[in-house]
Amino acid sequence: MSQTLELTKELIARPSVTPDDKGCQALLSARLEPFGFKTENMRFEEVDNIWLRRGTESPVFCFAGHTDVVPTGGVTKWDSDPFTPTIRDGMLYGRGTADMKGSVAAMTIACERFVKDYPNHKGSIAFLITSDEEGPATDGTVKVIETLEARDEKIDWCLVGEPSSTNTIGDIIKNGRRGSLGCELKIIGKQGHVAYPQLAKNPIHLAAPFIAEITTEEWDQGNDFFPPTSFQISNINSGTGATNVIPADLDMVFNFRFSTELTEKDIQQRVEAMLDKHDLNYEISWNLSGLPFLTAEGNLVSAAVSAIKKVTGTEAELSTSGGTSDGRFIAPTGAQVLELGPINATIHQINECVKVDDLDTLEEIYYQMLKNLLL
């Protein structure tokens, strides 16, 4: 059994459903401290985080990841216990195999190898590990970054181990992510009897022209790295349940995934201008989950592309597709940020799994990246 597989299994066996770390971070510290890493535990509210660093000089190469996992869903629907790592037909099954305990294990073993082979490497190696990535993400990476920034401790290159690959390990590198802007909107009408509409104001009818406009609006055309900004309504609710009552208001929840062509202020202003245009009485609340970020080129991109080519022969594709990640908290500091990890086909699903061989391949890619950047 390879060291990467062994460590992945140890991590999976700890049922660290967000935000409970279940000792995963202590396990990582115990492994890395003998190799010269200093551990700084950073607990905020109920969330455990660790900042591990070897060296005091720049440049700083940081592996970022999370030890928390999403809930398993119905355990009886799994073919084996989700927290009992199980190998079948060359696949390792268990919650967190792909998202992202396999990556965390590969990072750890790659560092152990690298430091053993090159103890006098330049710069510093760091780990930023949280147990709050799958949860609200309010007391995890964002708080660690705030702490580091307050003492002017900078990350130059950050590799996030999110499962980026699609068909083969390393075929896709995420070199950016779209921003995410959510909104809760209340259209205020006046309740009444359906037989006397002149005495009421139906918020559903009032909102209909606005909904038609906002769902057909072209927000931008994207650019070379980002697709056009997308808009989706996820929930609409109105009515009392009675068939003869005009409702008093309508509640709507929607989300924008936006490119670097727009700012969150641009979107907010355009939406509120539409609401005013349709003469609606409304209450609105915005929630910015993350700004778009992009690492278009640089040493980190070159190191990743070169490592993947050497290890797998694959010409990696750069992509900004998908949801958000904790990279959104790190990129604004000026760091180059990439996401590179296992195949993402089963993440958050029943019977989550990775190819056993992919774990060692990923570890070797990480090892070659360290060589490319710190030698």
Disulfide bonds with the S-S distance in Angstrom:
none
